């Protein structure tokens, strides 16, 4: 995975905003790994992906309170999303 966003220690909405910003710069089909400790990310990341047309490939807890998300950039990446 070449694109990593380390959002550990950041609170809502910063993990999703960082994910959104990174996805805007990538071509369709690119994958991003997001590491987050924000409890709200469990809801925010899937919601963002569904609304913005991206695909949440997987999410898994990698340590207590820390979750890894793999997101694939979708065909549409609206500037106003997020």
N, C-alpha and C positions, 0 to 999 in steps of 0.2 A: 504494500500500500504506500504509494508515494506522497499522498496528500493527507496530512495529519493536522487536526485542530485540537490543541490541548486547551480545553475550556474548564479544566478542573479548578475549583475554587471560585468560579464565576456564577452569579445568580441570574435568574430569569430577568430579562429576555436575552442576555448576552450570549449564551451558547448557541441559540438559534440564529441570532444576528450574525455571529461569526461564520456559522455554517452557510447561511444565505449569501454572504459576501464572497466566500470562497467559491461557491457553486457558480456564481455569476461569471467568474473568470475562466471556467472550465468548459470543454466541449461536452456535448451530450454523450452519455454513457460512462463518463469519468466517475470514479468512486472516491469518496472522502471518508476518512475515519475520524469520528468525533469522540473525544473522551470528556465526560462530564460527571460532576458530582452534585449538580443541582437536582434536587428531588423532582422539580417540576419538568425537567427534561424528558422524563418518561412519558409525559402527556404532550409536551410541546413539540418534540422532534417528530413523532408520527403525524401529528396534526399539521405541522409545517409541510412535511413531505406530501401529504394528501392534498393540501390546498395549492401548493406550488407546482405539482406535477412531477415530483421526484419519487424515487423508489427507496423505501427503507428496506435494505437487504437483510440486515440482522441487528439485533440489539442484545447485549448480554452483560451481566454483571461480572466484572473482572476482579473486583475487590469490594470489601464492604463499603457501600455508599458510592461506588464508582462504576459507571456504565460506559460501555463502548458501543457506538452506533456506526454502522456502515451504510452510507447513503450513496445512491447512484443518481447522477444528474439526469433529469428528464428532458424531453424535447422542448418544453416551454419553461422559461425561467423569467416570469414577469418581474419587472423592476419594482412594482408596488407590493410584491408579496412579502409577507413577514410582518 
